[in-house]
Amino acid sequence: MEQSIQMGKTVCLQYTLSLADGILVDSSTDSGTWTYVHGHTRMPSGLVQGVEGLKQGDHVRLELAAADAFGALNPDAFQQLPKDRFPASTLHVGFSGEVAGPGGSIVAFRIHEIGEDMVTINLNHPLAGQDVVFDVTVIHVQD
């Protein structure tokens, strides 16, 4: 019997991720097929709901608003840090790095602005605030 995507199933997908205007962000062609455990792997809520119930060979195009994709842009996720905490080689707008977060987690950041003494970093997901399109084909579903 063919299995459908539901909580706890291991799922393998081929996908493309684009911005609403069609600009390609990522794809399984570049990154390889994506295998995850449904309902246990952190992923956009709109993607989770959009593939639920699909079976091997099914294809779906999901046009997701920012809130259902990578979230709205959170103004509180912009923080200022002293400029001297950054190596000179990293001091350019757009530089991406990681900092230690709460409980030993790793938090990705991007440099948003560089002032005279302070650097503003953006801790939002790089696609926060963006509407996106996931084009997904189910390759395999198993227990």
Secondary structure, 3 states (H helix, E strand, C coil): CCCECCCCCEEEEEEEEEECCCCEEEEHHHHCCEEEECCCCCCCHHHHHHHCCCECCCEEEEEECHHHCCCCCCHHHEEEEEHHHCCHHHCCCCCEEEEECHHHCEEEEEEEEECCCEEEEECCCCCCCCCEEEEEEEEEEEC
